[in-house]
């Protein structure tokens, strides 16, 4: 691996994270790609995982996400069920109408990175995410025009012979990178901004320090930043009377739900171990980095004829996609989200270890774990407000996944979700900001019995909450009465029950 991080003369302060979301094109790495995993360690991770695409008037961004939660009847099989038509619905009572509308709505909650959903700018989003961090409306050219979910899979498109030429029809029988435009724009269910009871005070010498929010001390010549974790959750509504949404639900979400349950469901899928115990493990990563690719891309756009079946209270809360993508089959090799997982192509060794302890020369690193609290360069602008990264992370050796892999879930050898991948390291002391072959993950929930000198919290839990975490996903799950919250309510697992009896 590149040598700068191995040298005592090159401090870790010389590095910054580079988010792995941009639509820049990476090179093929040594890992397996463009192969749907079957009957191996990665199969369930694949079922959980999706490519994400946001487009506005200026640019498009790619990322990766995974199913964390849902609301609705996940047992509903659309292959054996006929959704009631609008004409039938219109003849029933108002009460029954609401029930019918609810029955036609399934909501998937997709976890990803905070820096990725900075690209979601939706006037119909939940407050405060429907405006920038200063309470101002988003400029029109920054507003999200289109959102698509993707997966490397068989397109399963039943086209008429006259609609596509023979070559395209033949290729549609092969696996391709399939993107499907949903009927509406997603919303922000959770954003990891200001999640802990601590603030960061930036100093001119880049040392910085943390204090509890309740502190009344005055700190002159410092700039105070709120904390962030590179973790967020999208709310993706799927209206089952819409052909695209129904296809996503039936072919992608239902297998994801099944994988989620087989991996332990809410009670067991999310690892929570002492900080030091993350060291002696192997980590498995699957995502959709953008690379040069010899496969094909199929985009299934929205049908302009589809209308919201009824303007009920359910439908009023979502915005129909402003830009309806064309259905198109694309042959390209100049950069495409590429299903990739960290199994070596040649040796077939699966998984990645943390950076070797003998390679570590910086006090902020410990046996391949990183304390983000002490690294002043790790900041992020979300909706035009700057935040300071906090928490602990994994440093994955030989894992420089290119842009598009941001948001990938990182699993351990027990098949538990430990962290979320958000980028790789750049050495800013070199003339060309050389990329270092180390990937970074944000641990989602942990506790550290040996607290660091940085006075940031020794424990946090971004999903279920704990004494130091003031904003976490379970709060939203409770409000919306999702699957995750229902499991918390009935569980005897103390590690997920912090918020169970809160008023």
N, C-alpha and C positions, 0 to 999 in steps of 0.2 A: 504494500500500500504506500501512498505518498508519504514522504518522510517528515514533513514539517511538524506534524503533531507529535512526533516521536522525539523531538529535540527539546532539551531544556531551555534553549534560547528562544523558543517560539511558544509563547504563552497561549492558552486557550482563549484569552481575550482578543487574540488576533483573528478569531473566527466569528462568522455570523451564520445564521441559518438561511438557507435559500428555500422558499416554499416550493413544493413540487406540484404546482398547479398550472403553470403557464403553458401556452400552446406552442412552446418551442419544442423542437424535435430532438430526442435523445438517440443515442446509438444503441444497437442491440447489446445486451450484456450477456453474461454467461449463464443466465437462468432460463428455465423452460418458459416458452411463450406460445401463444396461439394453439394451445392444447387444453381442451376441457378436461379437468382432472376427474378420473373415475376410479373408484375403489382404492383411494389412497388418502393420505393425511389431509390433503387440501380440498377434498370433494365438498365437504360441508361449508368450508370457508368460501368456496366459489359460489355456492347456492345463496349465501348471505350477501354477496358483494355486487355492487353496480358501478358502472361508469356514470359520471354526472357531466352535464354540459349546460352552461349558462351563456346566453348571447345578449349583447346590447348593440346599440348602433355603431359602436367603435370596435368592439372586440368580442371574442368568445374565450371562455375558460373551460378547461377540463379538470376533472378531479375524480375521486373515488369515494364511495359511501357504502354503508352496510346497514342492514335492518337491525334496529335496536328495540322497536316497539311497534304496536299497531292498535287500532280501534276498529272493531267490526267483527263480523262472523267469518273467521278464517277457515271454517269448515265448508263454506259454500263452494260447491263445484259448479262452475258455469257451464261445463259441458253437459250437465244433466239438469240444468235449471234454465227456465225461460224467464227473463226479466219482464215485468209487466210493462206494457206500452203506455205512452203518455195519454192516449185516449181512455184507457181503462182507469188510469190514476185520476184523471180529471173528473170522473164520475163519482168518486168516493167522498166521504165527509172530510172536513178540514183535519180532524184528528187522525183519521186513517191516512190522509194525504201525507202528513208529516211522518208517520210511521213508514209509509212506502218510500218516501224520499230518503229517510235514514237507512232503509234497507238497501237502497241503491248506492250508498256511499260507504266506501272502505278507505280508511286513512292509514297509510304507511308512514312510519317515522324512521328517517334515514340519518344515521350519524355520519359526520364528516368533520373537516377542520373549520375552525372559525375563519381563518384567512381565506378559505374557499367561499364561504357564504357571504363574505364581504361583496362578492359579485352579485348577490341577490338584493336587488333594490326594487321593492314592490310596494306601491302606495297602499295596497290592501293587506299588507303584512300586519302582524300583531304590533301593538305599541310596546316599546318605543322604536321597534325595528323598521317601522314604515317611514321614518325620517332619519336623517343623519344624526350623529352623536351630539350635534349642537341644536337639534330640534328644527332643522331646516329641511325643506323638501329637496328631493334629489333632482339634479339637472336632468332634463329629458334624455339627453344622449347617454346618460349612465343608467337609466331605468332598464330593468330586465325585460327583454322582448320575447325571449323564448327559453324554455327549459326542456331538456330531454333526459330520459334515463336510458342507459345502455348496458349491453352485455354481449360477450362473445358467445354466440350460440347459433343454432339453426334458426333462420328467420321464420320458418313455418308460415309462409305466405301462400295462400291459395289464389293464384292469379289466373285470369283467363288467357289463353294462348295469344290472342290478338293484342293484349295489353303490353306484353314484353317479348323481346326477341328470344330465339331459342337459346342463345348463349347465356343470357341473363336468367332465364328460367332454369337452366342447368345449374348455374352457380348458386341460385337461391336454395338449392337442395344441399348445399355445403355450409359448414359453419362460417360465419362472417361476424364482423363487428356491427351489431344491430343497435340502432338508436330509435327510441319511440318517444314522440312528443306527447306529453300528457295534455289533458283537456284544459287544465288551469295552471297558473303559476303556484309554486309551493310557498309556504310561509315558514317563518323561523319559530320553531318550538322552543329551542334553547340556544343561547349564545354564551360562551364562556367568558363574559366580560365582568370584571369586578366580582368574582365568585367567592373570595375569601375576605376575612375580617382584617386585612392588612393593606397598607399602601406603600408604594416605593418612592423614595426620595433620591432623585438623580443629582449627582454632584459633578462639578467641572472636571474632576480627575477620574471620572468613570468608576469610582468605587461604589457609591450608592449604599443605601441602607433601607430597611423595612421597619415600619412601626404599626402598631394596632390602630385601627380607625378611631378608637376612643381617646387616643393620646391628644392632650391639649398643648403639647410642647410646640414651640415655634422653631422652624428650621430655615433660617435665612440662607440665601444663595443656593437654594435647591429648587428643583422642579418636581412636583408631586405627580406621580402617575398611578392610576388604578391598575390592578392586576388583570391578567387574562390567562386562560388556558386555551390551547389550540384545539378546542373541541366544541362542536355545535351539533344541533339536531334539526333537520328539516321536516316539516309536515307536508306530506305529499298526498293530496286528496285524489281518490280514484272513483269516478262516477261510473258505475257498472253498466249504464246504458250507453256509454261512449265506447266505441269499438277499440280505440287505443288503450284506454284505461282498463277495459275488461281484459285485453290481451296481457297487459302488464300484470294485473292481478292473478290471472289464471296460470300463466306460464312462468312468471318470475317470482311474484310475492308468495304464492302458496308454497313452492319449494323452499323459499327462504324461511318461512314460518316453520316448516317441518324441520329444517336444519337447526334453527334456533332452539327448538324444543329438544332435539336429539343431543345438542351440545350442552344441555342442562337447564334450559329455560332461564327465567329471571333469577332464580335462586343460586344457580351454579355457573352460569356462563361468564360472569364477570369476576376475574381474579381479585382477591384482596389479601395480600401477604405483606409481611414486614419488608421494608425497603431493601434490606441486605439480602433477602432470600430471592430477589430477582436475579442475582448474580449467577447462580448455578442452574441455569436453564438454557433451553434452546428456543429460538423464536422463529415463527413462521409468518410469512407476509405474502399476501396476494392482492394485486391491484391492477390498475389500468394506466400505466405510464404511456406517454405519447412517444412513439418511436417510428423510425422508418419501417415500413410494413408491406409485405407482399400479399396481404389478404385484402378482402373487399369490405366495403362499408355499405350497409343498407339503412336508410333513414325513412322511417314511417311517420309521415307528417299527419297533422290533424285534418279531418274532413271538414271543409268549410260549411257543409250542410248541417253539421251537428249543432244543435242549440240546447241550452239548458232546458230540461224538460218542464220544469216549473220554477218560477222565481220565488221559492219558499225561503224561509229564514236560513235554511242550511246553505242554499246556493248563493245567497247574497254576500256571504263572507269570503268568496273566492273570486279571483280575477281570471277571466278567460284569457288564454294566451294571446298577447297582442299581435305577435307575428306567427302566422301559421306556416310551418315548414312544408316544402314540397316533398312528396314521397319520391325518393330517388335512389337509384343503385349506383354507387360510386366506385370506380377503380382508381386506386391511388397508392402511391408509395412514398409520398412526401411528408408523412407524419399522421399517425392514426393511433388512438388509444389501443393498447395492446395488452391483452390478458397475460399477466406475468406473475409467476410465483417463484420463491427462492429455493428451487431445486436445481442443482447444478446439471447442465445439459450433458456433460461428459461423464461425471462420476455418479450422477443421480443421488448425491448426498442431499438430504433435505434439511432445511432450516439453517439458521445463522446464530452464531454465538455473539456475545457482547465483545467489545474490543478487549484484547488481552491485557491483563493487569501490568505486565512487564512493559507495555508500550505507553503507559500513562505517566505523564510528568507534571500535570497540573492538579492543584489541590481541589479544584471544583469537580474533578472526575474521580470516581471511586469504583474500581473493578468493573468498568463498563457502564456505570450508572452516572447520571449527571444531575447536578443541582442547579436548575435554571435561575434560582433566586439570586445567585451571586454573579450572574453574567449580564453586564449592563447593556451589551449590544443587542440582546434578545428582546426587541420591542416590535410592536405591530400597530399599524393604523387600521382600525375598523370603523367604517362609516365616518371617516374624517376625524377621529379622535385616537390619540396614541395611548397604548397600554404597554405594561411591562410583563413579560412572561414570568410565571412562577411555577413551582412544583418540581417534580422529579421526572427523569426520563431515562430511556434506554438508548445506548449508543451501539447500533448494529454494525458489526464489522462487514466490510465488503458489500455494502447494501446501498449503493447510490442509485436508487430508482429515479428515472427521469421525471420531468413534469407530467402531471396527470395522475400520479400515484398518491398525492396528498389525500388524506382521509382513510387510507387503508388500515384495516384492523390488524393488530399484531397479536398473535396467539402464542401461548407457551406449549410445552410438550404435553401438558395435561389437557390441551385443547380448550383452554380458558382464555378469554380476551383480557390482555394485560394493558395495552397502550394503543395509541393511535398515531400512525406514521404521519409526519408533517413536513419532512424535507431532509436535505443533506447539508453538509457543512461546506462553507467557502472560506478559504484563507485569504483575508483581505490585505495581507502584507505583500502578496505577490503582484506583479504588474498586471496580470490578467484575471485577478480574483479566482485563482485555481480552485476547482472543486475537489474536495477530499472525499475519499471513498467510504464515508461513514454516514449512515442513516440515523435519523433522530425520531424517537417516539415520545409522546407525552403519556406518562402513566396516569390512568384515570382514577384510581383509588388506591391509597396505601397509607401506611403509618411508619414513622421512623423514630425508634426509641432513642437514637443518638442524634439529637437535633443539631443543626449546623450553626456556624457562627453568624449566619446571615439573618437570624431572628425571624425568618419566615415560618409559617406553620409547619409543625412536624408531621401533621397528618392532614389529609383532605379526602373528599369523596365527591367527585363531580356527578355521579349518578344518583346515589342514595342519600348523600349528605352526611355530615358529622359536625362536631362542635366547632370546627374552624371554618366550615364551608357554609356560606350564607345564601348562595344561589346554586342550585343543582337541578338536574333534570326531573327528579321525582316530584318536585313541586308542580311542574307543568303536568306531569302524568296524573297527579291527584286531581288537578283542576279539570282535566279532560276525561278522567275515569278510563284510562287506557288499560291494556293488558298488563303492562308492567305494574301499574298501581293495584290492580285487582290481585296480582300475585303477592305483592307486599302485604296486602290486607289479610291474606289467608296464610302467610308463611310464618313458621316458627324460627326461621333463620335470623339470628340477631344481627348478622353483618349487613342486612339490607333493611332493617326495621327502624332506623333512626327517626324517620319522619312519620312512622306509622300512626302514632297517637297524637301528633301535633295538631293543634287547633287551627 
